[in-house]
Amino acid sequence: MNHAIEHLPSEHKGMFVIRNEAGKRIAELTYSVAGSDKIIIDHTGVDDSLRGTGAGYALVEAAMKWAKALQYEVIPLCPFAKATLEKHPELRG
């Protein structure tokens, strides 16, 4: 399933979100910026309506692509993000 992902950065925190047709946030990955070269992924949440669709993976993938483009080191404190990166090391690449 193709998920439209929106990036909502702010000064020291941010999130990647997926919304439903009504605009309600139904999946999110949140992060904090740590210093000038690191981000900490601290939470990934997916609504039951998206479970099994790859939405969580898509959020981690989007965050990793963004972090790589900015040359950020990623520290995955969120258990889901950590497990996804261990299962798919190519995302770090």
C-alpha positions, 0 to 999 in steps of 0.5 A: 500500500502506498502511504502519503507521508507528511513531514511536520518539522519544528525547531527541536522536534518533528513528526512524520504523519499519515492522515486519512481521507478526512485529514485525521492523523492515523499514523505518526513517527515522532523525533527530537533533534539532539545537537546539530547532527543527531535525531532521536526517534522516540515514538511510532504509532499506527491506528488499527485501521492501518495495521499490516499495511506497512504504514509503520515501515513507511514512516521509518523509511521516510524518516531515515531518508530525510535524516540521511539527506541531512547527514543526521545520525539516527538513534532509535529509542522507539522499540518499533523503529529499532526493530525495523532498522535491525530487520532492514539494515538497508534503511540505514544505508 
